[in-house]
Amino acid sequence: MTMSAADPLRLDTLALARALRDGEVDVREHTDRVFAQARSVGPRVGAFAHLLEDRSRTQAEAAAQELAAARSDSERDALARTRPLLGVPLPIKDLTRIQGEPFEAGSAVLAGTRADVSDGVAQDILDAGTVTIGKTTTPEFGLPCYTEPATTAPARTPWDTRRTAGGSSGGAAAAVASGIVPIAQGSDGGGSIRIPAACCGIVGIKPSRGLVSPGPHGAEGPGLVTDGILARTVRDAALGLDLIAHVRPGDAWGRRAPRDGCLAPLEQASGGLPGTGGSGLRIGVLTEPLAIATDVHPAALRAVERASSLLRTLGHEVTTVPAPFHTTRWRTFMPLWTVGAAALDLPPEAEALLLPLTRWLRERGREYDGRAVTGALAGMQMLAREVGEAFDGLDVVITPSLAAPPAFPADLQLEDPEADFDAQCAFTPWTSTWNMTGRAAMSVPLHREEIDGVELPFGVQLGAVRGGDDELLLALAAQLERADPWPLVREVAVP
């Protein structure tokens, strides 16, 4: 299917939503075209674990009727305020439950399972009048930074389908980047939104801890995991975040969204950043790996150099900063990650069906007792405190999103699970630190370079220093986007 510059499939979320409200695009026809893309392009990039045609066509019909009822300009303006994503396709990751729909989490153990409840974040998305399209592909239980599920096709970046789309929100990123949908929900416990965003050349944001509730059916645990958004533009990411930001009764870290939301400041004139009084930010540049000692690809470093130059031009103070801790300290993260895998409630006979990495993580997790887990939690909190003290006096820290170009799957998914885990750390040595601190972080696709004859994206991670600075982070990313725009859709390349 060829797409012209004005094709709705190429529009960002805000432009598509406006075209739907104005009657320029029919939501039912657009849904048909999205499904055509999902069936043709989707398998080439491994975007979807399941397509939900019956639900989606019902949603599209309901949205069409609601849109048709808004005949006057004032009624359409009201929809823009109260139902800004009405009729927009917005898939949900197959780690998040939708009642009555498939829920396999990339694992053969759950093959054929249907969810008995809808998770709160999914319900918020459904209640917004979106069209689900399908459940996006995820690796087994979302554990690795690549998306090679046991049940469906692996996720690949549309820039080079030999290379991974990243993980664990790999299917979501592939669906957005390849032109199927403009926005998708994801989740992030160690970089699982930002890694695939970088691999696929799109925007991905992990919000501050507590901004998006895991309730009413989930618990926070140590606070590493949160839901977030993958999108083509920064404004779209802000719009998606406004949709899912929700404090629920009993939340451990409930953090109210900004009064006017995250999108509103970006819709205003391109002046100073929120809360800065029009002055520039203090931005640290960190290129030393944090999770493991590893080499950093020159193109990943050039991506940060490009961002640094832009930021200086925009009036920000940019300085190089050292790593706030030695790589050996990062292993504080390990007991919490492995115990989380071990805590998955699976019957004994399921172990044989698990992938080797999952089995290895569960075996490691069973080696820790309650004292070790308590010590690991305290250690993570102390590490977060040290990071905060080291970065005190800064507003944002930028790093490469990844240490290398989008990886070939064979370089990450290794026969030896321990070597597999270390290879993942070497590929993603910065992202998980912001899960430990609980601060917002996002990947923006500022840079592209030709590697072995193929153009590939290189992301830059923007990491907040203070809790609740999601709005500031988005505004800074929007400044970069205006100064150096990136392509919104990548035609699938098959070398």
Secondary structure, 3 states (H helix, E strand, C coil): CCCCCCCHHHCCHHHHHHHHHCCCCCHHHHHHHHHHHHHHCHHHHCCEEEECHHHHHHHHHHHHHHHHHCCCHHHHHHHHHHCCCCCCECCEECCCCCCCCECCCCCHHHCCCECCCCCHHHHHHHHCCCECCEEECCCHHHCCCCCCCCCCCCCECCCCCCCECCCCCHHHHHHHHCCCCCEEEEEECCCCCHHHHHHHCCEEEECCCCCECCCCCCCCCCCCCEEEEEECCHHHHHHHHHHHCECCCCCCCCCCCCCCCCHHHHHCCCCCCCCCCCCCCEEEECCCCCCCCCCCCHHHHHHHHHHHHHHHHCCCEEEECCCCCCHHHHHHHHHHHHHHHHCCCCCHHHHHHCCHHHHHHHHHHCCCCHHHHHHHHHHHHHHHHHHHHHCCCCCEEEEECCCCCCCCHHHCCCCCHHHHHHHHHHHCCCHHHHHHHCCCEEEEEEEEEEECCEEEEEEEEEEECCCCCHHHHHHHHHHHHHHCCCCCCCCCCCC
